[in-house]
Amino acid sequence: MRLGPTHRVAEKRCMRCEKVLDSATPADSKDRPARGDVSVCIQCGHIAIFTRGGKLREPTPDELRSIMADRRVKTLRNAVSLLHVRGKPN
Ligand SMILES: [Zn+2]
């Protein structure tokens, strides 16, 4: 998996930890986040879905099952866990 360039996005807060999210780094892409793309919070690993207006919403249970089976999501959530172990994201 390769990470693309980091894009500034409209400021929003993680629905779990309240972390201000104002940038997004795509996995295996160079594109800005679009409607339906998955977001993984850099602070807590919470998964959300980008909406058309660039906001975030909770995934449906079916979406969440599919997302959790995606190897890229597992890799990103593991990376967030490692950042916490090393104490960087707080
Ligand atoms: Zn979070």
PDB file of the backbone (N, CA, C, O) and the ligand in Angstrom, with CONECT records:
HET     ZN  A 101       1
ATOM      1  N   MET A   1       0.850  -1.184   0.000  1.00  0.00           N
ATOM      2  CA  MET A   1       0.000   0.000   0.000  1.00  0.00           C
ATOM      3  C   MET A   1       0.886   1.234   0.000  1.00  0.00           C
ATOM      4  O   MET A   1       1.858   1.310   0.752  1.00  0.00           O
ATOM      5  N   ARG A   2       0.554   2.181  -0.830  1.00  0.00           N
ATOM      6  CA  ARG A   2       1.262   3.453  -0.875  1.00  0.00           C
ATOM      7  C   ARG A   2       0.320   4.574  -0.487  1.00  0.00           C
ATOM      8  O   ARG A   2      -0.856   4.579  -0.850  1.00  0.00           O
ATOM      9  N   LEU A   3       0.860   5.517   0.255  1.00  0.00           N
ATOM     10  CA  LEU A   3       0.067   6.684   0.629  1.00  0.00           C
ATOM     11  C   LEU A   3       0.273   7.782  -0.404  1.00  0.00           C
ATOM     12  O   LEU A   3       1.387   7.987  -0.888  1.00  0.00           O
ATOM     13  N   GLY A   4      -0.796   8.482  -0.738  1.00  0.00           N
ATOM     14  CA  GLY A   4      -0.715   9.600  -1.670  1.00  0.00           C
ATOM     15  C   GLY A   4      -0.410  10.886  -0.936  1.00  0.00           C
ATOM     16  O   GLY A   4      -0.061  10.870   0.244  1.00  0.00           O
ATOM     17  N   PRO A   5      -0.542  11.999  -1.633  1.00  0.00           N
ATOM     18  CA  PRO A   5      -0.269  13.301  -1.006  1.00  0.00           C
ATOM     19  C   PRO A   5      -1.361  13.674  -0.003  1.00  0.00           C
ATOM     20  O   PRO A   5      -2.525  13.310  -0.170  1.00  0.00           O
ATOM     21  N   THR A   6      -0.974  14.391   1.020  1.00  0.00           N
ATOM     22  CA  THR A   6      -1.947  14.853   2.013  1.00  0.00           C
ATOM     23  C   THR A   6      -2.691  16.068   1.466  1.00  0.00           C
ATOM     24  O   THR A   6      -2.082  17.015   0.969  1.00  0.00           O
ATOM     25  N   HIS A   7      -4.021  16.020   1.568  1.00  0.00           N
ATOM     26  CA  HIS A   7      -4.874  17.117   1.095  1.00  0.00           C
ATOM     27  C   HIS A   7      -5.514  17.807   2.291  1.00  0.00           C
ATOM     28  O   HIS A   7      -5.936  17.155   3.246  1.00  0.00           O
ATOM     29  N   ARG A   8      -5.581  19.130   2.228  1.00  0.00           N
ATOM     30  CA  ARG A   8      -6.357  19.875   3.223  1.00  0.00           C
ATOM     31  C   ARG A   8      -7.833  19.664   2.901  1.00  0.00           C
ATOM     32  O   ARG A   8      -8.237  19.724   1.739  1.00  0.00           O
ATOM     33  N   VAL A   9      -8.635  19.417   3.937  1.00  0.00           N
ATOM     34  CA  VAL A   9     -10.071  19.220   3.747  1.00  0.00           C
ATOM     35  C   VAL A   9     -10.813  20.102   4.748  1.00  0.00           C
ATOM     36  O   VAL A   9     -10.229  20.601   5.710  1.00  0.00           O
ATOM     37  N   ALA A  10     -12.103  20.283   4.507  1.00  0.00           N
ATOM     38  CA  ALA A  10     -12.911  21.076   5.428  1.00  0.00           C
ATOM     39  C   ALA A  10     -12.797  20.500   6.838  1.00  0.00           C
ATOM     40  O   ALA A  10     -12.873  19.289   7.042  1.00  0.00           O
ATOM     41  N   GLU A  11     -12.612  21.395   7.797  1.00  0.00           N
ATOM     42  CA  GLU A  11     -12.423  20.961   9.174  1.00  0.00           C
ATOM     43  C   GLU A  11     -13.664  20.267   9.707  1.00  0.00           C
ATOM     44  O   GLU A  11     -14.785  20.747   9.537  1.00  0.00           O
ATOM     45  N   LYS A  12     -13.451  19.148  10.344  1.00  0.00           N
ATOM     46  CA  LYS A  12     -14.525  18.400  11.000  1.00  0.00           C
ATOM     47  C   LYS A  12     -13.932  17.726  12.228  1.00  0.00           C
ATOM     48  O   LYS A  12     -12.718  17.754  12.427  1.00  0.00           O
ATOM     49  N   ARG A  13     -14.771  17.128  13.042  1.00  0.00           N
ATOM     50  CA  ARG A  13     -14.270  16.440  14.238  1.00  0.00           C
ATOM     51  C   ARG A  13     -14.604  14.957  14.154  1.00  0.00           C
ATOM     52  O   ARG A  13     -15.652  14.565  13.643  1.00  0.00           O
ATOM     53  N   CYS A  14     -13.690  14.145  14.668  1.00  0.00           N
ATOM     54  CA  CYS A  14     -13.936  12.711  14.761  1.00  0.00           C
ATOM     55  C   CYS A  14     -15.156  12.494  15.657  1.00  0.00           C
ATOM     56  O   CYS A  14     -15.295  13.134  16.699  1.00  0.00           O
ATOM     57  N   MET A  15     -16.024  11.596  15.243  1.00  0.00           N
ATOM     58  CA  MET A  15     -17.248  11.341  16.001  1.00  0.00           C
ATOM     59  C   MET A  15     -16.990  10.559  17.280  1.00  0.00           C
ATOM     60  O   MET A  15     -17.863  10.492  18.145  1.00  0.00           O
ATOM     61  N   ARG A  16     -15.815   9.969  17.415  1.00  0.00           N
ATOM     62  CA  ARG A  16     -15.503   9.228  18.632  1.00  0.00           C
ATOM     63  C   ARG A  16     -14.655  10.047  19.597  1.00  0.00           C
ATOM     64  O   ARG A  16     -15.003  10.189  20.769  1.00  0.00           O
ATOM     65  N   CYS A  17     -13.541  10.584  19.104  1.00  0.00           N
ATOM     66  CA  CYS A  17     -12.572  11.209  20.021  1.00  0.00           C
ATOM     67  C   CYS A  17     -12.549  12.735  19.951  1.00  0.00           C
ATOM     68  O   CYS A  17     -11.851  13.376  20.736  1.00  0.00           O
ATOM     69  N   GLU A  18     -13.312  13.331  19.007  1.00  0.00           N
ATOM     70  CA  GLU A  18     -13.391  14.784  18.854  1.00  0.00           C
ATOM     71  C   GLU A  18     -12.123  15.406  18.277  1.00  0.00           C
ATOM     72  O   GLU A  18     -12.000  16.631  18.260  1.00  0.00           O
ATOM     73  N   LYS A  19     -11.186  14.600  17.809  1.00  0.00           N
ATOM     74  CA  LYS A  19      -9.977  15.141  17.167  1.00  0.00           C
ATOM     75  C   LYS A  19     -10.394  15.984  15.965  1.00  0.00           C
ATOM     76  O   LYS A  19     -11.232  15.564  15.168  1.00  0.00           O
ATOM     77  N   VAL A  20      -9.808  17.175  15.837  1.00  0.00           N
ATOM     78  CA  VAL A  20     -10.056  18.004  14.666  1.00  0.00           C
ATOM     79  C   VAL A  20      -9.354  17.355  13.477  1.00  0.00           C
ATOM     80  O   VAL A  20      -8.148  17.107  13.509  1.00  0.00           O
ATOM     81  N   LEU A  21     -10.124  17.087  12.436  1.00  0.00           N
ATOM     82  CA  LEU A  21      -9.596  16.469  11.221  1.00  0.00           C
ATOM     83  C   LEU A  21      -9.674  17.505  10.107  1.00  0.00           C
ATOM     84  O   LEU A  21     -10.763  17.897   9.688  1.00  0.00           O
ATOM     85  N   ASP A  22      -8.524  17.940   9.636  1.00  0.00           N
ATOM     86  CA  ASP A  22      -8.505  18.963   8.586  1.00  0.00           C
ATOM     87  C   ASP A  22      -7.616  18.581   7.411  1.00  0.00           C
ATOM     88  O   ASP A  22      -7.315  19.415   6.556  1.00  0.00           O
ATOM     89  N   SER A  23      -7.198  17.327   7.370  1.00  0.00           N
ATOM     90  CA  SER A  23      -6.417  16.848   6.237  1.00  0.00           C
ATOM     91  C   SER A  23      -6.704  15.366   6.042  1.00  0.00           C
ATOM     92  O   SER A  23      -7.165  14.672   6.948  1.00  0.00           O
ATOM     93  N   ALA A  24      -6.416  14.907   4.829  1.00  0.00           N
ATOM     94  CA  ALA A  24      -6.653  13.500   4.496  1.00  0.00           C
ATOM     95  C   ALA A  24      -5.535  13.024   3.577  1.00  0.00           C
ATOM     96  O   ALA A  24      -5.139  13.722   2.644  1.00  0.00           O
ATOM     97  N   THR A  25      -5.036  11.829   3.856  1.00  0.00           N
ATOM     98  CA  THR A  25      -3.987  11.218   3.048  1.00  0.00           C
ATOM     99  C   THR A  25      -4.557   9.948   2.443  1.00  0.00           C
ATOM    100  O   THR A  25      -4.876   9.013   3.177  1.00  0.00           O
ATOM    101  N   PRO A  26      -4.695   9.886   1.116  1.00  0.00           N
ATOM    102  CA  PRO A  26      -5.303   8.707   0.493  1.00  0.00           C
ATOM    103  C   PRO A  26      -4.352   7.512   0.456  1.00  0.00           C
ATOM    104  O   PRO A  26      -3.134   7.668   0.368  1.00  0.00           O
ATOM    105  N   ALA A  27      -4.932   6.327   0.523  1.00  0.00           N
ATOM    106  CA  ALA A  27      -4.175   5.086   0.378  1.00  0.00           C
ATOM    107  C   ALA A  27      -4.362   4.584  -1.049  1.00  0.00           C
ATOM    108  O   ALA A  27      -5.488   4.469  -1.535  1.00  0.00           O
ATOM    109  N   ASP A  28      -3.265   4.290  -1.705  1.00  0.00           N
ATOM    110  CA  ASP A  28      -3.289   3.785  -3.085  1.00  0.00           C
ATOM    111  C   ASP A  28      -3.989   4.729  -4.045  1.00  0.00           C
ATOM    112  O   ASP A  28      -4.673   4.278  -4.964  1.00  0.00           O
ATOM    113  N   SER A  29      -3.833   6.010  -3.851  1.00  0.00           N
ATOM    114  CA  SER A  29      -4.464   7.006  -4.704  1.00  0.00           C
ATOM    115  C   SER A  29      -3.760   8.344  -4.491  1.00  0.00           C
ATOM    116  O   SER A  29      -3.047   8.531  -3.505  1.00  0.00           O
ATOM    117  N   LYS A  30      -3.965   9.259  -5.412  1.00  0.00           N
ATOM    118  CA  LYS A  30      -3.479  10.627  -5.226  1.00  0.00           C
ATOM    119  C   LYS A  30      -4.641  11.603  -5.112  1.00  0.00           C
ATOM    120  O   LYS A  30      -4.443  12.808  -4.956  1.00  0.00           O
ATOM    121  N   ASP A  31      -5.863  11.065  -5.193  1.00  0.00           N
ATOM    122  CA  ASP A  31      -7.061  11.900  -5.258  1.00  0.00           C
ATOM    123  C   ASP A  31      -7.483  12.435  -3.894  1.00  0.00           C
ATOM    124  O   ASP A  31      -7.191  11.854  -2.849  1.00  0.00           O
ATOM    125  N   ARG A  32      -8.183  13.567  -3.949  1.00  0.00           N
ATOM    126  CA  ARG A  32      -8.816  14.105  -2.745  1.00  0.00           C
ATOM    127  C   ARG A  32      -9.942  13.150  -2.339  1.00  0.00           C
ATOM    128  O   ARG A  32     -10.472  12.436  -3.190  1.00  0.00           O
ATOM    129  N   PRO A  33     -10.313  13.124  -1.063  1.00  0.00           N
ATOM    130  CA  PRO A  33     -11.402  12.233  -0.661  1.00  0.00           C
ATOM    131  C   PRO A  33     -12.717  12.617  -1.337  1.00  0.00           C
ATOM    132  O   PRO A  33     -13.034  13.796  -1.490  1.00  0.00           O
ATOM    133  N   ALA A  34     -13.469  11.603  -1.733  1.00  0.00           N
ATOM    134  CA  ALA A  34     -14.746  11.803  -2.406  1.00  0.00           C
ATOM    135  C   ALA A  34     -15.842  11.075  -1.622  1.00  0.00           C
ATOM    136  O   ALA A  34     -15.569  10.269  -0.732  1.00  0.00           O
ATOM    137  N   ARG A  35     -17.069  11.381  -1.979  1.00  0.00           N
ATOM    138  CA  ARG A  35     -18.227  10.751  -1.338  1.00  0.00           C
ATOM    139  C   ARG A  35     -18.069   9.229  -1.354  1.00  0.00           C
ATOM    140  O   ARG A  35     -17.796   8.635  -2.397  1.00  0.00           O
ATOM    141  N   GLY A  36     -18.242   8.612  -0.196  1.00  0.00           N
ATOM    142  CA  GLY A  36     -18.162   7.167  -0.085  1.00  0.00           C
ATOM    143  C   GLY A  36     -16.787   6.645   0.306  1.00  0.00           C
ATOM    144  O   GLY A  36     -16.648   5.472   0.653  1.00  0.00           O
ATOM    145  N   ASP A  37     -15.767   7.502   0.254  1.00  0.00           N
ATOM    146  CA  ASP A  37     -14.436   7.065   0.676  1.00  0.00           C
ATOM    147  C   ASP A  37     -14.412   6.864   2.192  1.00  0.00           C
ATOM    148  O   ASP A  37     -15.174   7.484   2.933  1.00  0.00           O
ATOM    149  N   VAL A  38     -13.529   5.994   2.619  1.00  0.00           N
ATOM    150  CA  VAL A  38     -13.412   5.667   4.044  1.00  0.00           C
ATOM    151  C   VAL A  38     -12.403   6.599   4.701  1.00  0.00           C
ATOM    152  O   VAL A  38     -11.367   6.917   4.118  1.00  0.00           O
ATOM    153  N   SER A  39     -12.713   7.029   5.909  1.00  0.00           N
ATOM    154  CA  SER A  39     -11.806   7.837   6.723  1.00  0.00           C
ATOM    155  C   SER A  39     -11.406   7.022   7.946  1.00  0.00           C
ATOM    156  O   SER A  39     -12.251   6.398   8.587  1.00  0.00           O
ATOM    157  N   VAL A  40     -10.115   7.030   8.266  1.00  0.00           N
ATOM    158  CA  VAL A  40      -9.605   6.406   9.489  1.00  0.00           C
ATOM    159  C   VAL A  40      -8.990   7.529  10.323  1.00  0.00           C
ATOM    160  O   VAL A  40      -8.028   8.166   9.892  1.00  0.00           O
ATOM    161  N   CYS A  41      -9.534   7.772  11.500  1.00  0.00           N
ATOM    162  CA  CYS A  41      -9.056   8.860  12.367  1.00  0.00           C
ATOM    163  C   CYS A  41      -7.614   8.591  12.799  1.00  0.00           C
ATOM    164  O   CYS A  41      -7.296   7.499  13.272  1.00  0.00           O
ATOM    165  N   ILE A  42      -6.751   9.583  12.636  1.00  0.00           N
ATOM    166  CA  ILE A  42      -5.344   9.447  13.008  1.00  0.00           C
ATOM    167  C   ILE A  42      -5.170   9.371  14.526  1.00  0.00           C
ATOM    168  O   ILE A  42      -4.150   8.883  15.011  1.00  0.00           O
ATOM    169  N   GLN A  43      -6.157   9.850  15.267  1.00  0.00           N
ATOM    170  CA  GLN A  43      -6.058   9.844  16.731  1.00  0.00           C
ATOM    171  C   GLN A  43      -6.523   8.531  17.344  1.00  0.00           C
ATOM    172  O   GLN A  43      -5.867   7.996  18.238  1.00  0.00           O
ATOM    173  N   CYS A  44      -7.658   8.005  16.868  1.00  0.00           N
ATOM    174  CA  CYS A  44      -8.258   6.853  17.546  1.00  0.00           C
ATOM    175  C   CYS A  44      -8.562   5.683  16.609  1.00  0.00           C
ATOM    176  O   CYS A  44      -8.947   4.612  17.077  1.00  0.00           O
ATOM    177  N   GLY A  45      -8.402   5.863  15.314  1.00  0.00           N
ATOM    178  CA  GLY A  45      -8.669   4.780  14.367  1.00  0.00           C
ATOM    179  C   GLY A  45     -10.131   4.603  14.006  1.00  0.00           C
ATOM    180  O   GLY A  45     -10.494   3.654  13.310  1.00  0.00           O
ATOM    181  N   HIS A  46     -10.980   5.522  14.481  1.00  0.00           N
ATOM    182  CA  HIS A  46     -12.408   5.426  14.175  1.00  0.00           C
ATOM    183  C   HIS A  46     -12.637   5.484  12.673  1.00  0.00           C
ATOM    184  O   HIS A  46     -11.997   6.259  11.962  1.00  0.00           O
ATOM    185  N   ILE A  47     -13.550   4.662  12.208  1.00  0.00           N
ATOM    186  CA  ILE A  47     -13.862   4.599  10.782  1.00  0.00           C
ATOM    187  C   ILE A  47     -15.124   5.401  10.509  1.00  0.00           C
ATOM    188  O   ILE A  47     -16.123   5.274  11.217  1.00  0.00           O
ATOM    189  N   ALA A  48     -15.065   6.229   9.472  1.00  0.00           N
ATOM    190  CA  ALA A  48     -16.211   7.020   9.037  1.00  0.00           C
ATOM    191  C   ALA A  48     -16.210   7.042   7.512  1.00  0.00           C
ATOM    192  O   ALA A  48     -15.271   6.577   6.866  1.00  0.00           O
ATOM    193  N   ILE A  49     -17.278   7.590   6.960  1.00  0.00           N
ATOM    194  CA  ILE A  49     -17.449   7.671   5.506  1.00  0.00           C
ATOM    195  C   ILE A  49     -17.582   9.141   5.113  1.00  0.00           C
ATOM    196  O   ILE A  49     -18.339   9.888   5.732  1.00  0.00           O
ATOM    197  N   PHE A  50     -16.845   9.550   4.085  1.00  0.00           N
ATOM    198  CA  PHE A  50     -16.977  10.907   3.565  1.00  0.00           C
ATOM    199  C   PHE A  50     -18.317  11.043   2.850  1.00  0.00           C
ATOM    200  O   PHE A  50     -18.743  10.148   2.119  1.00  0.00           O
ATOM    201  N   THR A  51     -18.971  12.178   3.076  1.00  0.00           N
ATOM    202  CA  THR A  51     -20.225  12.477   2.388  1.00  0.00           C
ATOM    203  C   THR A  51     -19.923  13.383   1.193  1.00  0.00           C
ATOM    204  O   THR A  51     -18.784  13.809   1.003  1.00  0.00           O
ATOM    205  N   ARG A  52     -20.928  13.667   0.409  1.00  0.00           N
ATOM    206  CA  ARG A  52     -20.742  14.516  -0.782  1.00  0.00           C
ATOM    207  C   ARG A  52     -20.180  15.881  -0.394  1.00  0.00           C
ATOM    208  O   ARG A  52     -19.337  16.424  -1.108  1.00  0.00           O
ATOM    209  N   GLY A  53     -20.625  16.430   0.701  1.00  0.00           N
ATOM    210  CA  GLY A  53     -20.181  17.749   1.114  1.00  0.00           C
ATOM    211  C   GLY A  53     -18.870  17.747   1.890  1.00  0.00           C
ATOM    212  O   GLY A  53     -18.486  18.773   2.453  1.00  0.00           O
ATOM    213  N   GLY A  54     -18.182  16.619   1.930  1.00  0.00           N
ATOM    214  CA  GLY A  54     -16.898  16.545   2.607  1.00  0.00           C
ATOM    215  C   GLY A  54     -17.008  16.350   4.110  1.00  0.00           C
ATOM    216  O   GLY A  54     -16.011  16.426   4.827  1.00  0.00           O
ATOM    217  N   LYS A  55     -18.230  16.096   4.588  1.00  0.00           N
ATOM    218  CA  LYS A  55     -18.395  15.805   6.009  1.00  0.00           C
ATOM    219  C   LYS A  55     -18.199  14.310   6.226  1.00  0.00           C
ATOM    220  O   LYS A  55     -17.934  13.569   5.280  1.00  0.00           O
ATOM    221  N   LEU A  56     -18.329  13.874   7.458  1.00  0.00           N
ATOM    222  CA  LEU A  56     -18.193  12.455   7.774  1.00  0.00           C
ATOM    223  C   LEU A  56     -19.494  11.932   8.359  1.00  0.00           C
ATOM    224  O   LEU A  56     -20.211  12.654   9.051  1.00  0.00           O
ATOM    225  N   ARG A  57     -19.791  10.676   8.076  1.00  0.00           N
ATOM    226  CA  ARG A  57     -20.941  10.008   8.696  1.00  0.00           C
ATOM    227  C   ARG A  57     -20.483   8.638   9.169  1.00  0.00           C
ATOM    228  O   ARG A  57     -19.459   8.118   8.728  1.00  0.00           O
ATOM    229  N   GLU A  58     -21.264   8.067  10.077  1.00  0.00           N
ATOM    230  CA  GLU A  58     -20.983   6.713  10.548  1.00  0.00           C
ATOM    231  C   GLU A  58     -21.307   5.718   9.422  1.00  0.00           C
ATOM    232  O   GLU A  58     -22.268   5.931   8.682  1.00  0.00           O
ATOM    233  N   PRO A  59     -20.539   4.652   9.280  1.00  0.00           N
ATOM    234  CA  PRO A  59     -20.888   3.620   8.297  1.00  0.00           C
ATOM    235  C   PRO A  59     -22.069   2.796   8.783  1.00  0.00           C
ATOM    236  O   PRO A  59     -22.292   2.657   9.985  1.00  0.00           O
ATOM    237  N   THR A  60     -22.826   2.246   7.830  1.00  0.00           N
ATOM    238  CA  THR A  60     -23.880   1.307   8.200  1.00  0.00           C
ATOM    239  C   THR A  60     -23.217   0.007   8.662  1.00  0.00           C
ATOM    240  O   THR A  60     -22.035  -0.204   8.389  1.00  0.00           O
ATOM    241  N   PRO A  61     -23.942  -0.858   9.347  1.00  0.00           N
ATOM    242  CA  PRO A  61     -23.338  -2.142   9.761  1.00  0.00           C
ATOM    243  C   PRO A  61     -22.802  -2.943   8.571  1.00  0.00           C
ATOM    244  O   PRO A  61     -21.737  -3.553   8.670  1.00  0.00           O
ATOM    245  N   ASP A  62     -23.528  -2.947   7.450  1.00  0.00           N
ATOM    246  CA  ASP A  62     -23.039  -3.667   6.266  1.00  0.00           C
ATOM    247  C   ASP A  62     -21.759  -3.031   5.721  1.00  0.00           C
ATOM    248  O   ASP A  62     -20.812  -3.728   5.357  1.00  0.00           O
ATOM    249  N   GLU A  63     -21.746  -1.700   5.672  1.00  0.00           N
ATOM    250  CA  GLU A  63     -20.531  -1.014   5.203  1.00  0.00           C
ATOM    251  C   GLU A  63     -19.363  -1.325   6.126  1.00  0.00           C
ATOM    252  O   GLU A  63     -18.250  -1.575   5.663  1.00  0.00           O
ATOM    253  N   LEU A  64     -19.611  -1.311   7.421  1.00  0.00           N
ATOM    254  CA  LEU A  64     -18.533  -1.534   8.382  1.00  0.00           C
ATOM    255  C   LEU A  64     -17.936  -2.934   8.226  1.00  0.00           C
ATOM    256  O   LEU A  64     -16.720  -3.105   8.308  1.00  0.00           O
ATOM    257  N   ARG A  65     -18.786  -3.929   8.001  1.00  0.00           N
ATOM    258  CA  ARG A  65     -18.269  -5.293   7.789  1.00  0.00           C
ATOM    259  C   ARG A  65     -17.364  -5.342   6.564  1.00  0.00           C
ATOM    260  O   ARG A  65     -16.301  -5.962   6.593  1.00  0.00           O
ATOM    261  N   SER A  66     -17.785  -4.697   5.506  1.00  0.00           N
ATOM    262  CA  SER A  66     -16.987  -4.671   4.280  1.00  0.00           C
ATOM    263  C   SER A  66     -15.682  -3.908   4.490  1.00  0.00           C
ATOM    264  O   SER A  66     -14.617  -4.351   4.061  1.00  0.00           O
ATOM    265  N   ILE A  67     -15.775  -2.765   5.151  1.00  0.00           N
ATOM    266  CA  ILE A  67     -14.594  -1.930   5.383  1.00  0.00           C
ATOM    267  C   ILE A  67     -13.577  -2.669   6.238  1.00  0.00           C
ATOM    268  O   ILE A  67     -12.379  -2.625   5.959  1.00  0.00           O
ATOM    269  N   MET A  68     -14.049  -3.350   7.283  1.00  0.00           N
ATOM    270  CA  MET A  68     -13.129  -4.031   8.196  1.00  0.00           C
ATOM    271  C   MET A  68     -12.416  -5.200   7.528  1.00  0.00           C
ATOM    272  O   MET A  68     -11.387  -5.666   8.018  1.00  0.00           O
ATOM    273  N   ALA A  69     -12.964  -5.673   6.407  1.00  0.00           N
ATOM    274  CA  ALA A  69     -12.316  -6.764   5.679  1.00  0.00           C
ATOM    275  C   ALA A  69     -11.255  -6.240   4.705  1.00  0.00           C
ATOM    276  O   ALA A  69     -10.517  -7.027   4.112  1.00  0.00           O
ATOM    277  N   ASP A  70     -11.178  -4.928   4.539  1.00  0.00           N
ATOM    278  CA  ASP A  70     -10.231  -4.321   3.599  1.00  0.00           C
ATOM    279  C   ASP A  70      -8.839  -4.281   4.241  1.00  0.00           C
ATOM    280  O   ASP A  70      -8.653  -3.700   5.310  1.00  0.00           O
ATOM    281  N   ARG A  71      -7.886  -4.896   3.583  1.00  0.00           N
ATOM    282  CA  ARG A  71      -6.531  -4.970   4.135  1.00  0.00           C
ATOM    283  C   ARG A  71      -5.928  -3.575   4.340  1.00  0.00           C
ATOM    284  O   ARG A  71      -5.162  -3.373   5.283  1.00  0.00           O
ATOM    285  N   ARG A  72      -6.257  -2.619   3.483  1.00  0.00           N
ATOM    286  CA  ARG A  72      -5.714  -1.258   3.652  1.00  0.00           C
ATOM    287  C   ARG A  72      -6.195  -0.632   4.950  1.00  0.00           C
ATOM    288  O   ARG A  72      -5.437   0.055   5.636  1.00  0.00           O
ATOM    289  N   VAL A  73      -7.453  -0.869   5.285  1.00  0.00           N
ATOM    290  CA  VAL A  73      -8.002  -0.309   6.527  1.00  0.00           C
ATOM    291  C   VAL A  73      -7.312  -0.943   7.734  1.00  0.00           C
ATOM    292  O   VAL A  73      -6.970  -0.257   8.696  1.00  0.00           O
ATOM    293  N   LYS A  74      -7.114  -2.257   7.671  1.00  0.00           N
ATOM    294  CA  LYS A  74      -6.406  -2.931   8.777  1.00  0.00           C
ATOM    295  C   LYS A  74      -5.006  -2.353   8.940  1.00  0.00           C
ATOM    296  O   LYS A  74      -4.560  -2.103  10.060  1.00  0.00           O
ATOM    297  N   THR A  75      -4.318  -2.142   7.835  1.00  0.00           N
ATOM    298  CA  THR A  75      -2.959  -1.603   7.891  1.00  0.00           C
ATOM    299  C   THR A  75      -2.960  -0.202   8.501  1.00  0.00           C
ATOM    300  O   THR A  75      -2.116   0.111   9.341  1.00  0.00           O
ATOM    301  N   LEU A  76      -3.906   0.639   8.080  1.00  0.00           N
ATOM    302  CA  LEU A  76      -3.956   2.001   8.599  1.00  0.00           C
ATOM    303  C   LEU A  76      -4.296   2.016  10.090  1.00  0.00           C
ATOM    304  O   LEU A  76      -3.719   2.790  10.853  1.00  0.00           O
ATOM    305  N   ARG A  77      -5.231   1.162  10.502  1.00  0.00           N
ATOM    306  CA  ARG A  77      -5.588   1.130  11.932  1.00  0.00           C
ATOM    307  C   ARG A  77      -4.426   0.600  12.765  1.00  0.00           C
ATOM    308  O   ARG A  77      -4.206   1.052  13.889  1.00  0.00           O
ATOM    309  N   ASN A  78      -3.681  -0.357  12.216  1.00  0.00           N
ATOM    310  CA  ASN A  78      -2.491  -0.837  12.922  1.00  0.00           C
ATOM    311  C   ASN A  78      -1.458   0.283  13.053  1.00  0.00           C
ATOM    312  O   ASN A  78      -0.797   0.409  14.084  1.00  0.00           O
ATOM    313  N   ALA A  79      -1.325   1.094  12.001  1.00  0.00           N
ATOM    314  CA  ALA A  79      -0.387   2.222  12.048  1.00  0.00           C
ATOM    315  C   ALA A  79      -0.806   3.218  13.122  1.00  0.00           C
ATOM    316  O   ALA A  79       0.047   3.739  13.841  1.00  0.00           O
ATOM    317  N   VAL A  80      -2.094   3.489  13.243  1.00  0.00           N
ATOM    318  CA  VAL A  80      -2.579   4.402  14.288  1.00  0.00           C
ATOM    319  C   VAL A  80      -2.239   3.830  15.664  1.00  0.00           C
ATOM    320  O   VAL A  80      -1.812   4.563  16.556  1.00  0.00           O
ATOM    321  N   SER A  81      -2.429   2.528  15.834  1.00  0.00           N
ATOM    322  CA  SER A  81      -2.095   1.896  17.117  1.00  0.00           C
ATOM    323  C   SER A  81      -0.612   2.052  17.427  1.00  0.00           C
ATOM    324  O   SER A  81      -0.240   2.324  18.569  1.00  0.00           O
ATOM    325  N   LEU A  82       0.236   1.882  16.415  1.00  0.00           N
ATOM    326  CA  LEU A  82       1.673   2.039  16.629  1.00  0.00           C
ATOM    327  C   LEU A  82       2.016   3.475  17.013  1.00  0.00           C
ATOM    328  O   LEU A  82       2.885   3.698  17.855  1.00  0.00           O
ATOM    329  N   LEU A  83       1.347   4.444  16.408  1.00  0.00           N
ATOM    330  CA  LEU A  83       1.591   5.835  16.773  1.00  0.00           C
ATOM    331  C   LEU A  83       1.260   6.072  18.239  1.00  0.00           C
ATOM    332  O   LEU A  83       1.964   6.808  18.930  1.00  0.00           O
ATOM    333  N   HIS A  84       0.180   5.443  18.712  1.00  0.00           N
ATOM    334  CA  HIS A  84      -0.189   5.599  20.125  1.00  0.00           C
ATOM    335  C   HIS A  84       0.850   4.963  21.034  1.00  0.00           C
ATOM    336  O   HIS A  84       1.200   5.519  22.074  1.00  0.00           O
ATOM    337  N   VAL A  85       1.339   3.797  20.635  1.00  0.00           N
ATOM    338  CA  VAL A  85       2.365   3.119  21.442  1.00  0.00           C
ATOM    339  C   VAL A  85       3.589   4.014  21.568  1.00  0.00           C
ATOM    340  O   VAL A  85       4.230   4.074  22.617  1.00  0.00           O
ATOM    341  N   ARG A  86       3.898   4.704  20.483  1.00  0.00           N
ATOM    342  CA  ARG A  86       5.074   5.575  20.470  1.00  0.00           C
ATOM    343  C   ARG A  86       4.752   6.972  20.991  1.00  0.00           C
ATOM    344  O   ARG A  86       5.649   7.799  21.154  1.00  0.00           O
ATOM    345  N   GLY A  87       3.466   7.236  21.252  1.00  0.00           N
ATOM    346  CA  GLY A  87       3.083   8.481  21.900  1.00  0.00           C
ATOM    347  C   GLY A  87       3.015   9.698  21.009  1.00  0.00           C
ATOM    348  O   GLY A  87       3.076  10.817  21.518  1.00  0.00           O
ATOM    349  N   LYS A  88       2.889   9.535  19.684  1.00  0.00           N
ATOM    350  CA  LYS A  88       2.912  10.707  18.813  1.00  0.00           C
ATOM    351  C   LYS A  88       1.571  11.406  18.625  1.00  0.00           C
ATOM    352  O   LYS A  88       1.549  12.637  18.639  1.00  0.00           O
ATOM    353  N   PRO A  89       0.446  10.702  18.448  1.00  0.00           N
ATOM    354  CA  PRO A  89      -0.755  11.423  18.022  1.00  0.00           C
ATOM    355  C   PRO A  89      -1.412  12.287  19.091  1.00  0.00           C
ATOM    356  O   PRO A  89      -2.219  13.146  18.736  1.00  0.00           O
ATOM    357  N   ASN A  90      -1.123  12.115  20.354  1.00  0.00           N
ATOM    358  CA  ASN A  90      -1.800  12.926  21.349  1.00  0.00           C
ATOM    359  C   ASN A  90      -1.184  14.288  21.378  1.00  0.00           C
ATOM    360  O   ASN A  90      -1.609  15.141  22.156  1.00  0.00           O
TER     361      ASN A  90
HETATM  362 ZN    ZN A 101     -10.913   9.800  16.520  1.00  0.00          ZN2+
END
